[in-house]
């Protein structure tokens, strides 16, 4: 399953700022647009992995993962 996410970016003086609409807390700032996009990707992947780890921990023993949901 291919997931797509939406980055919202804008230039604020010497900085580029951006965030990912679908995942609260994924926001970054960099000096260039290219660096911002790289940092957003890394931050998004880290946030998703932390969310996965939290979900597995909350599931306790005996949970089942359904990778193609929905």
N, CA, C and O of each residue as an XYZ file, in Angstrom:
280
protein
N       0.854     -1.178      0.000
C       0.000      0.000      0.000
C       0.898      1.239      0.000
O       1.780      1.374      0.848
N       0.675      2.110     -0.927
C       1.414      3.369     -0.989
C       0.633      4.450     -0.262
O      -0.517      4.734     -0.597
N       1.261      5.041      0.722
C       0.636      6.145      1.428
C       1.176      7.434      0.851
O       2.344      7.520      0.471
N       0.327      8.420      0.788
C       0.777      9.743      0.382
C       0.451     10.723      1.502
O      -0.556     10.591      2.199
N       1.319     11.695      1.652
C       1.153     12.714      2.672
C       1.302     14.073      2.013
O       1.929     14.200      0.962
N       0.728     15.077      2.631
C       0.741     16.423      2.082
C       1.638     17.330      2.910
O       1.384     17.555      4.093
N       2.688     17.848      2.282
C       3.562     18.813      2.944
C       3.074     20.215      2.601
O       2.816     20.529      1.440
N       2.954     21.033      3.607
C       2.621     22.445      3.435
C       3.902     23.212      3.731
O       4.439     23.119      4.835
N       4.399     23.971      2.754
C       5.673     24.673      2.928
C       5.527     26.136      2.539
O       4.720     26.499      1.683
N       6.331     26.959      3.193
C       6.361     28.363      2.801
C       7.680     28.988      3.218
O       8.357     28.525      4.136
N       8.016     30.044      2.518
C       9.241     30.780      2.786
C       8.927     31.939      3.715
O       8.019     32.731      3.460
N       9.690     32.026      4.795
C       9.537     33.108      5.770
C      10.892     33.792      5.921
O      11.676     33.428      6.798
N      11.170     34.768      5.084
C      12.463     35.451      5.153
C      13.597     34.515      4.763
O      13.640     34.023      3.635
N      14.526     34.264      5.700
C      15.661     33.385      5.429
C      15.352     31.916      5.679
O      16.207     31.060      5.455
N      14.165     31.618      6.129
C      13.813     30.246      6.495
C      12.690     29.696      5.636
O      11.815     30.435      5.185
N      12.727     28.399      5.417
C      11.603     27.650      4.864
C      11.009     26.867      6.013
O      11.727     26.185      6.744
N       9.699     26.962      6.177
C       9.019     26.208      7.226
C       7.994     25.298      6.566
O       7.470     25.599      5.493
N       7.719     24.181      7.228
C       6.750     23.257      6.653
C       6.247     22.265      7.676
O       6.838     22.076      8.739
N       5.139     21.637      7.327
C       4.542     20.625      8.183
C       3.799     19.634      7.308
O       3.524     19.899      6.138
N       3.477     18.482      7.897
C       2.721     17.445      7.198
C       1.295     17.501      7.720
O       1.054     17.334      8.915
N       0.351     17.738      6.815
C      -1.052     17.924      7.206
C      -1.620     16.740      7.983
O      -2.353     16.929      8.954
N      -1.290     15.536      7.568
C      -1.943     14.340      8.090
C      -1.385     13.851      9.426
O      -2.003     13.007     10.074
N      -0.233     14.361      9.848
C       0.394     13.850     11.076
C       0.758     15.030     11.992
O       1.739     15.729     11.737
N      -0.014     15.249     13.037
C       0.285     16.338     13.959
C       1.697     16.206     14.532
O       2.150     15.102     14.837
N       2.374     17.319     14.671
C       3.698     17.324     15.266
C       4.843     17.183     14.284
O       6.003     17.351     14.662
N       4.541     16.877     13.025
C       5.605     16.776     12.025
C       5.739     18.143     11.369
O       5.011     18.478     10.435
N       6.689     18.926     11.883
C       6.953     20.251     11.344
C       8.446     20.529     11.467
O       9.106     20.053     12.390
N       8.963     21.302     10.528
C      10.403     21.553     10.463
C      10.660     22.939      9.882
O       9.767     23.583      9.331
N      11.909     23.375     10.024
C      12.357     24.586      9.347
C      13.801     24.385      8.904
O      14.603     23.768      9.605
N      14.111     24.913      7.741
C      15.453     24.802      7.167
C      15.739     26.054      6.354
O      14.839     26.853      6.096
N      16.978     26.222      5.956
C      17.392     27.389      5.169
C      17.032     27.270      3.699
O      16.953     28.283      3.004
N      16.812     26.048      3.206
C      16.438     25.880      1.800
C      15.226     24.958      1.691
O      14.950     24.153      2.580
N      14.513     25.101      0.578
C      13.335     24.266      0.337
C      13.728     22.800      0.238
O      13.048     21.936      0.792
N      14.826     22.512     -0.466
C      15.269     21.121     -0.617
C      15.601     20.500      0.735
O      15.207     19.367      1.012
N      16.315     21.225      1.567
C      16.653     20.705      2.895
C      15.400     20.516      3.741
O      15.299     19.549      4.497
N      14.460     21.424      3.618
C      13.200     21.293      4.342
C      12.486     20.010      3.943
O      12.012     19.277      4.811
N      12.401     19.726      2.658
C      11.711     18.523      2.197
C      12.403     17.264      2.715
O      11.735     16.307      3.106
N      13.733     17.259      2.719
C      14.465     16.104      3.258
C      14.176     15.926      4.741
O      13.915     14.814      5.201
N      14.223     17.019      5.484
C      13.999     16.959      6.926
C      12.565     16.542      7.243
O      12.337     15.773      8.177
N      11.600     17.042      6.477
C      10.213     16.633      6.686
C      10.048     15.129      6.467
O       9.349     14.465      7.232
N      10.683     14.592      5.430
C      10.583     13.145      5.168
C      11.144     12.333      6.332
O      10.524     11.370      6.784
N      12.324     12.728      6.815
C      12.949     12.019      7.925
C      12.073     12.121      9.173
O      11.843     11.121      9.853
N      11.593     13.300      9.469
C      10.762     13.524     10.648
C       9.463     12.735     10.552
O       9.014     12.164     11.545
N       8.852     12.696      9.364
C       7.636     11.917      9.159
C       7.893     10.439      9.415
O       7.113      9.791     10.114
N       8.967      9.897      8.864
C       9.270      8.480      9.050
C       9.501      8.162     10.532
O       9.053      7.125     11.020
N      10.189      9.041     11.239
C      10.418      8.839     12.669
C       9.108      8.877     13.453
O       8.895      8.062     14.351
N       8.243      9.810     13.117
C       6.952      9.924     13.806
C       6.091      8.690     13.556
O       5.449      8.186     14.478
N       6.073      8.202     12.321
C       5.285      7.016     12.009
C       5.812      5.798     12.754
O       5.029      4.993     13.259
N       7.120      5.658     12.825
C       7.691      4.527     13.556
C       7.387      4.616     15.052
O       7.101      3.598     15.683
N       7.445      5.822     15.629
C       7.084      5.983     17.043
C       5.619      5.639     17.266
O       5.274      5.003     18.262
N       4.747      6.061     16.334
C       3.326      5.735     16.459
C       3.101      4.235     16.365
O       2.275      3.683     17.092
N       3.836      3.566     15.468
C       3.724      2.102     15.350
C       4.153      1.422     16.645
O       3.478      0.516     17.133
N       5.280      1.866     17.197
C       5.767      1.274     18.440
C       4.757      1.474     19.574
O       4.519      0.559     20.362
N       4.172      2.656     19.655
C       3.161      2.923     20.682
C       1.946      2.021     20.497
O       1.402      1.507     21.475
N       1.515      1.823     19.254
C       0.349      0.981     18.978
C       0.631     -0.473     19.353
O      -0.228     -1.148     19.920
N       1.835     -0.955     19.037
C       2.192     -2.335     19.393
C       2.230     -2.515     20.912
O       1.759     -3.522     21.439
N       2.789     -1.536     21.598
C       2.855     -1.612     23.051
C       1.451     -1.602     23.656
O       1.168     -2.354     24.589
N       0.582     -0.758     23.129
C      -0.789     -0.678     23.636
C      -1.544     -1.971     23.373
O      -2.449     -2.327     24.127
N      -1.175     -2.686     22.293
C      -1.853     -3.931     21.954
C      -1.549     -5.071     22.903
O      -2.305     -6.039     22.984
N      -0.441     -4.960     23.624
C      -0.086     -6.037     24.539
C       0.194     -7.330     23.787
O       0.639     -7.309     22.639
N      -0.064     -8.434     24.432
C       0.173     -9.748     23.815
C      -1.047    -10.170     23.002
O      -2.184     -9.844     23.344
N      -0.789    -10.894     21.930
C      -1.878    -11.497     21.164
C      -2.540    -10.585     20.148
O      -3.606    -10.930     19.637
N      -1.955     -9.433     19.830
C      -2.568     -8.564     18.836
C      -2.248     -9.065     17.431
O      -1.334     -9.866     17.240
N      -2.998     -8.591     16.467
C      -2.795     -8.945     15.069
C      -2.617     -7.661     14.273
O      -3.373     -6.705     14.449
N      -1.622     -7.639     13.400
C      -1.412     -6.484     12.531
C      -2.038     -6.746     11.174
O      -1.810     -7.798     10.577
N      -2.819     -5.808     10.686
C      -3.461     -5.903      9.375
C      -2.868     -4.816      8.494
O      -3.316     -3.671      8.549
N      -1.896     -5.139      7.704
C      -1.125     -4.148      6.951
C      -1.900     -3.485      5.814
O      -1.537     -2.383      5.404
N      -2.919     -4.092      5.306
C      -3.626     -3.495      4.168
C      -4.892     -2.744      4.595
O      -5.753     -2.457      3.764
N      -5.002     -2.434      5.869
C      -6.183     -1.731      6.364
C      -6.136     -0.286      5.924
O      -5.043      0.279      5.955
N      -7.185      0.354      5.528
C      -8.518     -0.146      5.277
C      -8.648     -0.781      3.916
O      -9.726     -1.255      3.556
